[in-house]
């Protein structure tokens, strides 16, 4: 795909090993702390996941997953969700003004001064990640930045830096992918055989390994191995011209995406 | 801990019992997972709740709260019956071979009581006369032993007989643990009873907070002795402390029955003078025979030039206790009857964190004054305006002193592994907040000025106390630390270790076990507690140049027991110390816990010199399977929690016969099998909140994660009571009731005990009426009953009820 030749060989990624996560959520707090995001006024949630979903003020959060097995046993796992930072991001290809950019080192970042607020990115993202500041006068689209600012200074993401158990590991994506496969091979029968993010939607910067099937952890599985831009680029490049004058359509879109954000449970 | 956090990486099997490190000690899991990844270690988790730790374990066993003793005794029985114990270790390094008074009776032969029981009579509490719990002595006053372990009166035979009552079926019947899982767990854990495999028992408040908490810990120690897991890298009895500096504050004598360094507090009746104190409190053998040197040096540190051998180092100036109980619950009981008139709540929040909190808050109303020293206005500081109180009718004068947070001040924090680590100040204190040291200093100087002005009844201990920490606004920390470390009086130089302490007034030392923590490291040129060198030549994670581990920078205590009597490590891959026969000297990766070198000749001591005393702190020199210092018996025996749904299935003796109970507003208890309170309750924590939550509920990022108080119940109970997830529920006990949210989760399940099913309810204890994230306090409902050895309250097993609000 012609648009992604700029990616560095040693671009960065994060390996999430779900078997090592203790659900302490220090990643969640570190993210808010580093990015100066406000705390949300929350209320009790039965499964302890809180805030219940990612939003413009919560870019990452740990989902608590309790799986009751047929034999009466239970499994309890903790899954950190945030932007996957696709290798070939749909949000970027959907954005006709290029407010989303895939950096050569891996992060998918957003330029608020360019954004026109069409929110195509939100529709385009297969993971439902970008969130809109619905209640602000000058709203922006918000999501995890992969701490591109820290990475520029040679630091890992804030969330990774605070993980006490090594469930999150920051490094060169291709090396992490190798390590993930080694970990799977080294413990036969322990892990699921796939590395989530290796191929999903053309691959993502964030990679996951898990002992519990990914679909039970709230991941979209059986998805295309082709990136979304590879399907849509030829169409979406025309969107600036089509969009002009489509005020009514955009209003409808506003209502749709707002509603979608409200009903979204998993991210 | 006998060992330390990093050492977890050396364990082969973990048994996490009464602890939830994945939730409460997250960094523990870094090392547990390290051991799993690199050694293939297995993890067993024993808990009433399927906790986060259970979620990451290989085996989970659901246990009825308050039944750790049968669980652990049963495992010991399994080890012995199946010959899985470490025979050579047991024979050489424990008192298994010691002969006990033939009159000694086990509870199995004596209606659940040991011999020597004296029932309550009038005002006199029940007690034990320990006459029959003593070792048999020969004509030379030496303890008689039978190394063949065959004598019917030897500890080993008595232990075997005692344990025989705790067979697998009985244990499962009492504890509610699944039989197959139990046998599996016994097999797995007892697989460490061999030289080259080591098991680690991790516990916390789930083990200690019972009316038999002391005996629960004894079980842990005994099992580890049986399997040869003490003194070994990767083994140990590892108490995970409930707060980052609990170890440090206990070392400094936070508890009423101690003075610094675990020396007994002087008692007005028992210790009329220094000679009597020494006579009564100095064992003839073991390292505690040095006690007079430690206490004399402490007095010298306190009273400086005034303390001389001629005047008994001013021993008479030390405050003495009167023989009464002054533990937490006793203080509040006395507050309630108006005997305690003033109260310092200094970095503690008993209105949320203590048992029977409803009565405790009511008792505070009787105070004439209260000084609350904290970072925020806690529930305790605000007791006079709590919901339901009438501030106008409360006469207590409350002073609030804003204290610095941990990052606004300097000093050491001592972690569970006994590492005293210096922390530097990160930011200047906010607002008017002051360091605890500043507050203590000002307070003392003000009291001293008052004594100087007004005289008072007994001014000398105050006016003549050595108190010279500089003249600046902030006391000089280096001077305080030097005093704690100890110094030679003549030149004021820091002592390198407590071995230098004397009883002649030539040395001063505030807390002997910290001897050397402030001495300068010769290579790094910094005080030992400020060291940050992470080299680890042994590869065992000992990090000898990182901070300072008391005592004498020893990382793993009792490490002589890691070798056989001849000084060969049981497991060469974990060499802490080793006798090099060719070179005739000890190889020491860790600081040896024995005299490796003769103090006078400086020649190496051959292994036979220390082979009989690997446990130097015990007068016997060996580990105690039989411990006659415990108040309710030399072996642990199962007794029910004070509040329980059932009669003791093992004997006629329902509870720990010496469990402490309280009066007045602290006396309310549910009877056995109470129909009003049919469910078993246990308190617990969540990672997002710290202790009483005063700080964390004030931190929006944390309140966001865990905003409200909840009660954890099983789906079965929820269905029976028509409770849906998130419903408001009323939880009640004999002490009171409150409303919170229902957390309906399969992590909670009933236990089957003796053929009947009992529901368990989990209550986190972090909430109170202050902050923007307030909630009900679990401790409003907890009972005020305690362990006779420690007076720790029974937070972890009591009775409650729950209904939809």
Contacts between the chains, C-beta under 8 A, distances in Angstrom:
chain1	res1	chain2	res2	distance
A	19	B	56	7.7
A	20	B	33	5.5
A	22	B	22	4.0
A	22	B	23	7.5
A	22	B	26	5.9
A	22	B	29	5.1
A	22	B	52	5.6
A	22	B	56	6.4
A	23	B	22	7.3
A	23	B	52	5.5
A	23	B	55	8.0
A	23	B	687	7.6
A	24	B	22	7.8
A	24	B	23	7.8
A	24	B	26	4.7
A	24	B	687	4.9
A	25	B	687	7.2
A	25	B	688	6.9
A	25	B	705	5.6
A	26	B	26	7.5
A	28	B	705	6.8
A	29	B	701	4.8
A	29	B	702	7.0
A	29	B	705	7.4
A	32	B	701	5.4
A	33	B	701	6.8
A	38	B	700	7.6
A	39	B	700	3.4
A	39	B	701	5.1
A	39	B	703	6.9
A	39	B	704	4.2
A	40	B	704	5.4
A	41	B	704	7.7
A	41	B	707	8.0
A	42	B	703	8.0
A	42	B	704	5.2
A	42	B	705	7.8
A	42	B	707	4.8
A	43	B	707	5.8
A	43	B	708	6.3
A	44	B	707	6.3
A	44	B	708	4.1
A	44	B	710	5.8
A	44	B	726	6.0
A	44	B	741	4.3
A	44	B	743	7.6
A	45	B	726	7.7
A	46	B	725	3.6
A	46	B	726	5.4
A	46	B	743	5.7
A	46	B	744	6.3
A	46	B	745	7.1
A	47	B	745	7.8
A	48	B	686	8.0
A	48	B	706	7.4
A	48	B	743	7.9
A	50	B	704	6.6
A	50	B	705	5.4
A	50	B	706	7.1
A	50	B	707	6.9
A	51	B	704	6.6
A	66	B	745	6.9
A	66	B	746	6.5
A	66	B	747	7.3
A	68	B	746	5.7
A	74	B	50	6.1
A	74	B	746	5.2
A	74	B	747	6.9
A	75	B	55	7.0
A	76	B	50	6.9
A	76	B	52	6.9
A	76	B	54	7.8
A	76	B	55	3.8
A	76	B	747	6.8
A	77	B	55	7.1
A	78	B	52	7.9
A	164	B	26	4.4
A	164	B	27	5.1
A	164	B	29	6.9
A	164	B	30	5.4
A	165	B	26	7.1
A	165	B	29	5.1
A	165	B	30	5.1
A	165	B	33	5.6
A	166	B	30	6.7
A	166	B	33	7.1
